[in-house]
Amino acid sequence: MPEPRPAPEHLVDRDPQVTPQQMAAALVPPPQFAEASFASYRPDPEYASQAEVRDAVETFVTTVPEPARRGLFGRKRKEPEVPAKSGVYLDGGFGVGKTHLLAAAYHAASGRKTFGTFIEYTALVGALGFQGTVDLLRGTALVCIDEFELDDPGDTMVMTRLIKELTETGTRFAATSNTPPGALGEGRFAAQDFLREIQAMSDRFDTMRIDGLDFRRRAVDESASVVDDVPAALAALTSSTPSGTGGPARVTQDDFRSVVAHLASVHPSRYVALVDGLDAVGLTDVQAFTDQTDALRWVALVDRLYDAQVRIVASGIPLDTVYPDVMLEGGYRKKYLRAASRVVALTRAEESPRAS
């Protein structure tokens, strides 16, 4: 007689604790980009900027900056030309391969390097303090920052200060976002000191625009998949899909609103650990958001689910329709649309490619 399949776990029962050392060790590309390279990036021939940016980022990351030239007696010569930028900033829509190119840059770079999302770096500052984070990252050849977005002007000021401190010691940066650095925070904050910080960061980066269509939406239908019976769908999944360790697939099953409420008790820096080891999450009775803070926490969880390629099985309304028009018209529109694109892929994992 076959062994009975284990009952689904519950996401709301998970309360992971993460040490600063674990946070620092996790600053590497997510598993789906472990083999990402410039050669494996597939630019859309309809959009020339994709191949152009790929080549420009490869040149940036594989070109070793020249040391400052020195005159007699070892003194540095004054250079009349404007110094080269210390970073590249990839701006573009969803699903055009920005994260793939960022991971490719990480893999191609020589020397010590780190890769993390904006929120992972700010969480590290929260755990180690600003100076502790500077000390940890000092000497890093390349720091890759994915999803450079603004939820809080204080976090942005911390990050721009961190960039300034590290660039002065030779560290270079590569970053991605759906908004150019000069427009970050547009529609959200207008304080003059905040805008000044944004301009300081913008001046340190070469902005490269990537045009194109969302590959995730090109690959599948336009909406997230919905099932009538989440327990039955999860049972079928565990019967047919082994986990990464070779045993039955590890799945969770929870009411959608319960998960959203649970996210309020877990810092976003721990969402990586919250979904660690899972193959699928089941969500019953998905409903539209009424609170923007809840919606933003959900976006952060979707990003971590997507990084780990954890499949979503859900009932209720399609997960790409949970943001009401009033939210989509606000300053977080691009965040919500990115999450919508990603849940389409995760709910249709058997139909869509696991690519950039």
C-alpha positions in Angstrom: 0.0 0.0 0.0 1.4 3.4 -0.9 2.3 5.8 1.9 -0.4 8.4 2.6 0.5 11.9 1.3 1.3 14.3 4.2 -1.4 16.9 4.9 -0.8 20.4 3.7 1.1 22.7 6.0 -0.1 26.2 6.9 1.7 29.3 5.9 0.2 31.1 8.9 1.9 28.7 11.2 5.4 29.7 9.9 7.3 32.3 11.9 10.9 32.1 10.6 13.7 33.8 12.4 16.7 35.0 10.3 20.1 36.1 11.7 22.1 38.9 10.1 24.7 36.3 9.1 22.0 34.3 7.2 20.7 37.5 5.6 24.2 38.3 4.3 24.8 34.7 3.1 21.5 34.9 1.1 22.8 37.8 -1.0 23.0 35.7 -4.1 20.7 35.3 -7.2 17.5 33.3 -6.6 17.6 29.6 -7.8 15.8 30.3 -11.1 18.7 32.6 -12.1 21.5 30.4 -10.7 22.7 29.8 -14.3 21.7 33.1 -15.9 24.2 34.4 -18.4 24.4 37.0 -21.1 24.5 34.2 -23.7 21.3 32.7 -22.3 19.4 36.0 -22.4 17.0 35.9 -25.4 16.3 39.4 -26.7 13.1 40.1 -28.6 14.2 41.0 -32.1 11.2 43.4 -32.3 12.9 45.6 -29.6 16.5 46.5 -30.4 17.1 47.9 -26.9 17.1 44.5 -25.4 20.2 43.3 -27.2 21.8 46.7 -26.9 21.4 46.8 -23.1 22.6 43.2 -22.8 25.8 44.1 -24.6 26.2 47.4 -22.6 25.8 45.6 -19.2 28.2 42.9 -20.2 30.8 45.5 -21.3 30.3 47.4 -18.0 30.7 44.4 -15.8 33.6 42.8 -17.6 35.6 46.0 -18.0 37.9 46.6 -15.1 38.0 50.4 -14.3 41.3 52.0 -14.9 43.1 53.2 -11.7 43.6 56.9 -11.4 46.7 58.0 -13.3 49.5 59.5 -11.2 52.0 62.2 -12.0 55.5 62.7 -10.6 56.1 61.7 -7.0 53.0 59.4 -7.1 50.5 62.3 -6.9 47.2 61.8 -8.6 46.7 63.8 -11.8 43.7 65.9 -12.0 41.5 64.6 -14.8 39.5 67.2 -16.7 37.0 64.8 -18.1 33.9 63.6 -16.2 34.6 60.4 -14.4 32.9 57.2 -15.5 29.6 56.3 -13.8 30.0 53.8 -11.0 26.8 51.9 -11.8 24.3 50.9 -14.4 20.5 51.2 -13.9 18.2 49.0 -15.9 14.8 50.6 -16.4 11.9 48.9 -18.2 8.6 47.2 -18.0 7.7 43.8 -16.5 9.0 40.6 -18.1 11.7 42.1 -20.3 14.6 40.3 -18.6 16.0 42.9 -16.3 16.5 40.5 -13.4 18.1 37.9 -15.8 20.6 40.5 -16.9 21.3 41.6 -13.4 22.0 37.9 -12.4 24.1 37.5 -15.5 26.2 40.6 -14.4 26.6 39.0 -11.0 27.9 35.7 -12.5 30.2 37.5 -15.0 31.8 39.8 -12.5 35.1 39.1 -11.0 35.9 39.4 -7.3 33.6 39.6 -4.4 29.9 40.4 -5.3 26.4 40.4 -3.8 22.9 40.2 -5.3 19.7 41.1 -3.4 16.5 43.0 -3.6 16.2 46.6 -2.3 14.3 45.3 0.7 17.0 42.8 1.5 19.7 45.4 1.6 17.6 47.8 3.8 16.8 44.9 6.1 20.5 44.2 6.4 21.0 47.8 7.5 18.2 47.3 10.0 19.9 44.2 11.4 23.6 45.4 11.3 23.2 49.1 11.5 24.5 51.4 8.7 28.1 51.3 9.6 28.0 47.5 10.1 26.6 47.1 6.6 29.2 49.4 5.1 31.9 47.3 6.9 30.4 44.1 5.6 30.1 45.2 2.0 33.4 47.2 1.8 35.7 45.7 -0.7 32.8 44.2 -2.7 33.6 44.6 -6.5 29.9 44.6 -7.6 26.7 45.1 -5.7 23.5 44.1 -7.6 20.2 45.6 -6.4 17.0 44.2 -7.8 13.6 46.0 -7.7 14.9 49.4 -6.6 11.6 50.9 -5.6 10.4 53.3 -3.0 8.0 52.6 -0.2 9.7 54.9 2.3 11.9 57.9 1.7 14.0 57.0 4.8 14.9 53.6 3.2 15.9 55.4 0.0 18.1 57.9 1.8 19.8 55.0 3.6 20.4 53.2 0.3 21.7 56.3 -1.5 24.1 57.0 1.4 25.2 53.3 1.3 25.9 53.7 -2.5 27.9 56.9 -1.9 30.0 55.3 0.8 30.8 52.2 -1.2 31.4 53.9 -4.5 34.1 56.0 -2.9 36.0 52.8 -2.0 35.7 51.4 -5.5 32.5 49.3 -5.4 30.4 49.4 -8.5 26.6 48.8 -8.7 24.0 47.4 -11.1 20.4 48.0 -10.3 17.0 47.3 -11.8 13.6 49.0 -11.4 10.4 49.8 -13.3 11.0 53.5 -12.8 14.0 55.6 -13.9 16.1 56.8 -10.9 15.2 60.5 -11.6 11.5 59.6 -11.2 11.7 57.2 -8.2 9.0 58.2 -5.7 7.0 60.1 -8.3 3.4 60.3 -7.1 4.4 59.3 -3.5 6.7 61.8 -1.8 7.8 65.3 -2.5 10.0 66.4 0.4 13.0 68.3 -0.9 15.6 66.3 1.0 14.1 63.1 -0.5 14.3 64.5 -4.0 17.9 65.6 -3.4 18.8 62.1 -2.3 17.3 60.7 -5.5 19.2 63.1 -7.7 22.5 62.1 -5.9 21.8 58.5 -6.7 20.8 59.2 -10.3 24.1 61.0 -10.9 26.1 57.9 -10.1 24.3 55.6 -12.6 24.1 55.2 -16.4 20.4 54.6 -17.0 19.6 52.1 -19.7 16.1 51.7 -21.0 14.8 48.2 -22.0 11.7 48.2 -24.1 9.5 45.1 -24.8 6.5 43.0 -23.9 6.1 41.0 -20.8 7.3 37.5 -21.6 5.1 36.0 -18.9 1.9 37.4 -20.5 3.2 36.4 -24.0 3.5 32.8 -22.8 0.1 32.3 -21.2 -3.4 33.5 -21.2 -4.0 37.0 -19.8 -5.3 36.1 -16.4 -4.3 34.1 -13.4 -5.6 30.6 -13.1 -8.4 29.8 -10.6 -9.5 26.4 -9.3 -12.8 25.4 -7.8 -11.4 23.1 -5.2 -8.0 24.0 -3.7 -7.6 20.9 -1.5 -8.3 18.6 -4.5 -5.9 20.5 -6.7 -3.2 20.4 -4.0 -3.7 16.6 -3.6 -3.3 16.1 -7.3 -0.2 18.2 -7.2 1.4 16.2 -4.3 0.6 13.0 -6.0 2.3 13.9 -9.3 5.1 16.3 -8.2 8.0 15.4 -6.1 9.7 18.0 -3.9 13.2 19.2 -4.5 14.4 16.7 -2.0 12.8 13.7 -3.8 9.9 13.2 -1.4 6.3 14.4 -1.9 5.8 18.0 -2.8 5.6 20.4 0.2 2.5 22.5 0.0 0.5 24.8 2.3 -3.2 25.6 2.4 -4.7 28.7 3.9 -7.5 31.2 3.6 -6.2 34.2 1.5 -7.2 36.8 4.1 -5.5 34.8 6.9 -2.3 34.8 5.0 -2.6 38.6 4.4 -3.2 39.1 8.1 -0.2 36.9 9.0 2.1 38.9 6.7 1.6 41.9 9.1 3.4 39.9 11.9 6.4 38.9 9.8 9.0 41.5 8.6 9.3 41.4 4.8 13.0 40.6 5.2 11.9 37.2 6.5 9.5 36.4 3.6 12.3 34.5 1.9 12.4 32.1 4.8 8.6 32.1 5.1 8.4 30.3 1.7 11.6 28.3 2.0 11.3 24.7 0.9 7.8 25.0 -0.4 6.7 23.7 -3.8 3.2 25.2 -3.8 0.9 27.4 -1.8 -2.8 26.9 -1.8 -5.0 30.0 -1.2 -8.8 29.8 -0.7 -11.3 32.5 -1.3 -9.1 35.2 -2.8 -10.6 38.6 -2.5 -9.8 42.1 -3.6 -7.7 44.3 -1.3 -9.2 47.2 0.6 -6.1 48.2 2.4 -3.0 49.4 0.6 -0.6 48.3 3.3 -1.9 44.8 3.0 -1.6 45.0 -0.8 2.1 46.0 -0.5 2.9 43.2 1.8 1.3 40.8 -0.6 3.4 42.2 -3.4 6.6 41.5 -1.3 5.5 37.9 -0.7 4.7 37.4 -4.5 8.3 38.6 -5.3 9.7 36.0 -2.9 7.4 33.2 -4.3 8.4 34.1 -7.8 12.1 34.1 -6.9 11.7 30.6 -5.4 9.3 29.5 -8.2 6.7 28.3 -5.7 3.5 27.5 -7.6 0.2 29.1 -6.5 -3.1 27.2 -6.4 -6.0 29.6 -5.7 -9.8 29.9 -5.6 -11.9 33.0 -5.6 -11.1 35.9 -7.9 -8.0 35.7 -10.1 -4.9 36.9 -8.2 -4.0 39.4 -10.9 -7.3 41.3 -10.2 -7.0 41.8 -6.4 -6.0 45.5 -6.8 -8.9 47.9 -7.1 -8.7 50.8 -9.6 -8.1 53.3 -6.9 -4.8 51.5 -6.0 -3.8 51.0 -9.6 -4.2 54.8 -10.2 -1.8 55.6 -7.3 2.0 55.7 -6.9 2.4 52.0 -6.5 0.8 51.1 -9.8 4.0 49.6 -11.3 4.5 47.4 -8.2 1.0 46.0 -8.4 1.3 45.4 -12.1 4.6 43.5 -11.7 3.0 41.3 -9.0 0.0 40.7 -11.3 2.3 39.6 -14.0 4.2 37.2 -11.7 1.1 35.5 -10.2 -0.1 34.8 -13.8 3.0 32.8 -14.3 2.9 31.1 -10.9 -0.7 30.0 -11.1 0.0 28.7 -14.6 3.4 27.2 -13.8 2.8 24.1 -16.0 2.0 26.3 -19.0 4.7 29.0 -18.8 8.5 28.9 -19.1 10.7 29.6 -16.1 12.8 32.3 -17.7 14.0 35.8 -17.1 
